[in-house]
Amino acid sequence: MANQADKLRDLFKGSPKNNLWPAADKMRIIAVASGKGGVGKTSLTVNLAIALAKAGKKVMILDADLGMANVDIMMGLTPRHNLHDVMQGRKRISDIVLEGWEGVKIVPGCSGIFEADDIQRIRREALMKELEHYGRDMDYILVDTGAGISKVVLGFVASADDVIIVVTPEPTSIADGYGIIKILSRFKLHKKVHLVVNMANNIQEAEEAARKIEVVANTYLDISIKRLGAIYADSNVKKSIKEMTPYIIKYPRGQTAICVMKIAENIIENKIGFSSSTQNFAQRVINLWR
C-alpha cells in the first residue's frame, strides 16, 4: 500500500517551489469544493486538516456547507452552537469554535437553517471579519464548501487563496468538476486550481480522470490544473464515518491515510497559498456577496 501511495505522490506532485510563494507565517485560505455531492469532499477536508496538524501546522476548518454541514459529525463532536447563532448575534466566533483531533479548530456550520442571501449584509460582513480576526494565528484555514455552483459556494471558492477541486473517476463527477473549473476560468476568479482524484481503484484510473479534465481545460479554458494528489478507494472510509472518527486517526496505516498524508506533504512543500490579491479573505467574500 505504501508503494502505491508513493507512486500516486510522484504522479500528482505539486508545482516546483519558486520565489512567488508567501512567507511561511502567512495564513492561507484553501477552499475545498466539488461539482457534485458524494465525492468525499468533507471527508478529505477533515482528514487533510488533521494531516497538516500532525505536521506541526495550526489548522482551522470553516464548515461553509450551509445546507448539509457535517464536519463536526465526522470529528465525533456535538456543537452546542453554530454559525446560525453567530449570524443571529447571539454568539461570537470564539464562543462556537470547537477543538478536534490533533488540535484542529472547527467552526461548525448549520444544516438547512438559512441561506446567505437571506442574511442581513451587516451580519455577513461582521461574521467574515470576525472569522479572519480569530483565525489570524492559523497556518491554514480549510473551507469546506457546499457542493455545486451556488452563489455562496462560488463566493467562498473565489475568495480563497487557493482552491482544491475534488472529483472521482465517475464520468458525472468529472463533468461536474470541470463545470466548476469552467466558471472559475470564465469569470477569472482563479488562475489555477488544484485537483484531487478521490476513490480511485488504481493509479491508472486516477491518471485517466485527471487527464480528462486537463485536456479539456488546456484546450478551452484559461486556467492551470495542478495535480495535488489522489486517494484510493478504501472500505475503511465508510467505517470511519460510521464510527465518527477520521480514518487518518482510526486507520493511520490504511492506504487512504497514507495518500492524504502525501497530499498534506505536497501542500506544505510547495507552500500552496500564493495569491496576487491585496484584499484580505473577509473583504473578498463580502464584495462577492454584495
C-alpha positions as CSV (number, residue, x, y, z in Angstrom):
1,M,0.0,0.0,0.0
2,A,2.9,2.4,0.8
3,N,4.4,1.8,-2.6
4,Q,1.1,2.6,-4.3
5,A,0.8,5.8,-2.3
6,D,4.4,6.7,-3.3
7,K,3.5,6.2,-6.9
8,L,0.5,8.5,-6.6
9,R,2.5,11.1,-4.9
10,D,5.0,11.1,-7.8
11,L,2.2,11.2,-10.3
12,F,0.4,14.0,-8.6
13,K,3.3,16.2,-7.4
14,G,2.5,19.9,-7.0
15,S,4.3,22.7,-8.7
16,P,8.0,23.2,-8.2
17,K,9.0,25.7,-5.5
18,N,9.6,29.2,-6.6
19,N,10.1,32.6,-5.1
20,L,6.5,33.7,-5.6
21,W,5.2,31.9,-2.6
22,P,4.4,33.9,0.5
23,A,6.3,33.9,3.7
24,A,5.8,30.8,6.0
25,D,3.9,32.9,8.6
26,K,1.1,33.9,6.3
27,M,-2.3,32.5,6.9
28,R,-3.5,30.5,3.9
29,I,-7.2,30.1,3.0
30,I,-7.9,26.9,1.0
31,A,-11.4,26.2,-0.3
32,V,-12.3,22.6,-0.9
33,A,-15.0,22.2,-3.5
34,S,-16.7,19.8,-5.8
35,G,-19.1,19.9,-8.7
36,K,-21.4,17.4,-7.1
37,G,-22.0,15.7,-3.7
38,G,-20.9,12.3,-2.7
39,V,-17.3,12.6,-3.8
40,G,-15.8,12.6,-0.3
41,K,-15.1,16.4,-0.2
42,T,-15.8,16.8,3.5
43,S,-14.0,13.6,4.5
44,L,-11.0,14.9,2.6
45,T,-11.2,18.3,4.3
46,V,-11.4,16.8,7.8
47,N,-8.6,14.2,7.3
48,L,-6.3,16.7,5.4
49,A,-6.7,19.2,8.3
50,I,-5.6,16.5,10.7
51,A,-2.7,15.5,8.5
52,L,-1.5,19.2,8.3
53,A,-1.8,19.4,12.1
54,K,0.2,16.3,12.6
55,A,2.9,18.0,10.6
56,G,3.0,20.8,13.1
57,K,0.7,23.3,11.4
58,K,-2.1,25.3,13.1
59,V,-5.3,24.5,11.2
60,M,-8.9,25.6,11.3
61,I,-11.9,24.2,9.4
62,L,-14.7,26.5,8.4
63,D,-17.8,24.4,7.7
64,A,-19.2,26.6,5.0
65,D,-21.7,24.0,3.6
66,L,-24.7,25.9,4.7
67,G,-27.1,23.2,3.5
68,M,-25.5,20.0,4.8
69,A,-22.9,20.9,7.4
70,N,-21.4,17.8,9.0
71,V,-17.7,18.4,9.7
72,D,-18.5,18.2,13.4
73,I,-20.1,14.8,13.0
74,M,-17.1,13.4,11.2
75,M,-15.0,14.7,14.1
76,G,-17.3,13.0,16.6
77,L,-18.3,16.3,18.1
78,T,-21.6,17.7,19.2
79,P,-21.7,21.5,19.0
80,R,-24.0,23.4,21.3
81,H,-23.9,26.4,19.0
82,N,-23.0,27.1,15.3
83,L,-22.8,29.8,12.6
84,H,-26.5,30.4,12.9
85,D,-26.1,31.7,16.4
86,V,-23.3,34.0,15.2
87,M,-25.5,35.2,12.4
88,Q,-28.3,36.0,14.8
89,G,-25.9,37.9,17.0
90,R,-26.3,35.5,20.0
91,K,-22.7,34.3,19.9
92,R,-19.3,35.2,18.7
93,I,-17.0,33.0,16.7
94,S,-14.8,32.4,19.8
95,D,-17.9,31.1,21.5
96,I,-18.7,28.4,19.0
97,V,-15.2,27.1,17.9
98,L,-14.6,23.5,18.8
99,E,-11.3,21.6,19.0
100,G,-11.0,18.3,17.3
101,W,-8.3,15.7,16.7
102,E,-4.7,17.0,16.8
103,G,-5.9,20.4,18.0
104,V,-7.7,21.2,14.7
105,K,-10.1,24.1,15.3
106,I,-13.6,23.8,13.9
107,V,-16.2,26.5,13.1
108,P,-19.4,24.4,13.0
109,G,-21.8,25.2,10.2
110,C,-25.6,24.9,10.2
111,S,-27.7,22.5,8.2
112,G,-30.7,23.8,6.2
113,I,-31.3,26.7,8.6
114,F,-30.6,29.7,6.4
115,E,-29.3,30.9,3.1
116,A,-26.6,33.5,2.8
117,D,-28.8,35.7,0.6
118,D,-31.4,35.9,3.5
119,I,-28.9,37.2,6.0
120,Q,-28.5,40.9,6.5
121,R,-25.4,42.2,4.8
122,I,-24.1,43.8,8.0
123,R,-24.2,40.4,9.8
124,R,-22.4,38.7,6.9
125,E,-19.7,41.3,7.0
126,A,-19.3,41.1,10.7
127,L,-19.1,37.3,10.5
128,M,-16.3,37.3,7.9
129,K,-14.2,39.9,9.6
130,E,-14.5,38.2,13.0
131,L,-13.6,34.9,11.4
132,E,-10.5,36.3,9.9
133,H,-9.5,38.0,13.1
134,Y,-10.0,34.8,15.1
135,G,-8.0,32.8,12.6
136,R,-5.1,35.2,12.2
137,D,-2.8,32.8,14.1
138,M,-3.6,29.8,11.9
139,D,-1.3,28.5,9.2
140,Y,-4.2,27.1,7.2
141,I,-8.0,27.7,7.2
142,L,-9.7,24.9,5.2
143,V,-13.1,26.0,3.9
144,D,-15.4,23.0,3.3
145,T,-17.9,24.5,0.8
146,G,-21.2,23.1,-0.3
147,A,-21.3,21.0,-3.5
148,G,-22.3,22.6,-6.8
149,I,-22.0,26.2,-8.0
150,S,-24.4,28.3,-5.9
151,K,-23.6,31.9,-5.2
152,V,-22.5,31.0,-1.7
153,V,-20.1,28.3,-2.9
154,L,-18.6,30.5,-5.6
155,G,-18.2,33.3,-3.1
156,F,-16.0,31.2,-0.8
157,V,-14.1,29.5,-3.6
158,A,-13.3,32.7,-5.4
159,S,-12.3,34.5,-2.3
160,A,-9.8,31.8,-1.0
161,D,-6.1,32.0,-1.8
162,D,-6.3,28.5,-3.4
163,V,-9.0,26.0,-4.3
164,I,-8.9,22.3,-4.3
165,I,-11.4,20.6,-6.6
166,V,-12.4,17.1,-5.6
167,V,-13.6,14.6,-8.2
168,T,-14.0,10.8,-8.5
169,P,-13.3,8.8,-11.7
170,E,-17.0,8.6,-12.4
171,P,-17.9,10.5,-15.6
172,T,-20.6,12.6,-13.9
173,S,-18.2,13.7,-11.2
174,I,-15.5,14.6,-13.8
175,A,-18.1,16.6,-15.9
176,D,-19.4,18.5,-12.8
177,G,-15.8,19.1,-11.6
178,Y,-14.9,20.5,-15.0
179,G,-18.1,22.7,-14.8
180,I,-17.0,24.5,-11.6
181,I,-13.5,24.9,-13.1
182,K,-15.0,26.4,-16.2
183,I,-16.9,29.0,-14.2
184,L,-13.7,29.9,-12.2
185,S,-11.9,30.4,-15.5
186,R,-14.7,32.2,-17.4
187,F,-15.1,34.9,-14.7
188,K,-11.3,34.9,-14.0
189,L,-11.8,34.0,-10.3
190,H,-8.7,31.9,-10.2
191,K,-5.7,31.4,-12.5
192,K,-5.1,27.8,-11.2
193,V,-6.9,25.1,-9.3
194,H,-5.5,22.1,-7.5
195,L,-7.1,18.7,-8.4
196,V,-7.6,15.7,-6.1
197,V,-8.9,12.5,-7.6
198,N,-10.8,10.6,-4.8
199,M,-12.0,6.9,-4.7
200,A,-9.6,5.7,-7.4
201,N,-9.3,2.0,-7.8
202,N,-5.8,2.2,-9.1
203,I,-3.2,4.6,-10.4
204,Q,-4.3,4.3,-14.0
205,E,-7.9,5.2,-13.1
206,A,-6.7,8.3,-11.2
207,E,-4.4,9.4,-14.0
208,E,-7.1,9.0,-16.6
209,A,-9.6,11.0,-14.6
210,A,-7.1,13.8,-14.1
211,R,-6.0,13.8,-17.8
212,K,-9.6,14.1,-19.0
213,I,-10.0,17.4,-17.1
214,E,-6.6,18.6,-18.1
215,V,-7.1,18.0,-21.8
216,V,-10.4,19.9,-22.0
217,A,-9.2,22.7,-19.7
218,N,-6.0,23.2,-21.6
219,T,-7.9,23.3,-24.9
220,Y,-10.8,25.6,-23.9
221,L,-10.0,27.4,-20.7
222,D,-7.5,29.9,-19.5
223,I,-6.7,28.2,-16.2
224,S,-4.0,25.9,-14.9
225,I,-4.8,22.5,-13.5
226,K,-2.3,21.4,-10.8
227,R,-2.4,17.7,-9.7
228,L,-2.3,17.8,-5.9
229,G,-2.9,14.2,-5.1
230,A,-5.2,11.1,-5.4
231,I,-6.8,8.8,-2.9
232,Y,-7.6,5.1,-3.4
233,A,-11.0,3.7,-2.7
234,D,-11.0,2.1,0.8
235,S,-13.7,0.4,2.8
236,N,-12.2,1.9,5.9
237,V,-13.5,5.3,4.9
238,K,-17.1,4.3,5.4
239,K,-16.3,2.5,8.6
240,S,-14.6,5.6,10.0
241,I,-17.6,7.8,9.1
242,K,-20.0,5.4,10.9
243,E,-17.6,5.5,13.9
244,M,-17.4,9.3,13.7
245,T,-13.6,9.0,13.8
246,P,-11.5,10.3,10.9
247,Y,-9.8,7.5,9.1
248,I,-6.4,9.1,9.5
249,I,-6.9,8.6,13.2
250,K,-8.7,5.3,13.2
251,Y,-6.7,3.6,10.4
252,P,-3.5,5.5,10.2
253,R,-1.7,2.8,8.2
254,G,-4.5,2.4,5.7
255,Q,-4.0,3.5,2.1
256,T,-6.4,6.4,2.3
257,A,-4.5,7.8,5.3
258,I,-1.2,7.4,3.5
259,C,-2.5,9.2,0.4
260,V,-3.8,12.1,2.5
261,M,-0.5,12.5,4.3
262,K,1.2,12.7,0.9
263,I,-1.3,15.4,-0.2
264,A,-0.5,17.3,3.0
265,E,3.2,16.9,2.3
266,N,2.6,18.4,-1.2
267,I,0.8,21.4,0.2
268,I,3.5,22.1,2.8
269,E,6.5,21.5,0.5
270,N,5.0,23.6,-2.3
271,K,3.6,26.2,0.0
272,I,0.2,26.3,-1.6
273,G,-1.5,29.6,-1.0
274,F,0.1,32.2,-3.3
275,S,-2.3,34.9,-4.1
276,S,-1.7,38.1,-6.1
277,S,-4.7,39.8,-4.5
278,T,-4.1,42.6,-2.0
279,Q,-7.6,42.2,-0.5
280,N,-7.9,40.0,2.6
281,F,-10.2,37.0,2.6
282,A,-13.0,38.6,4.6
283,Q,-13.2,41.6,2.3
284,R,-13.2,39.5,-0.9
285,V,-16.1,37.3,0.4
286,I,-18.0,40.4,1.4
287,N,-17.6,42.0,-2.0
288,L,-18.8,38.9,-3.8
289,W,-21.9,38.6,-1.5
290,R,-23.0,42.2,-2.2
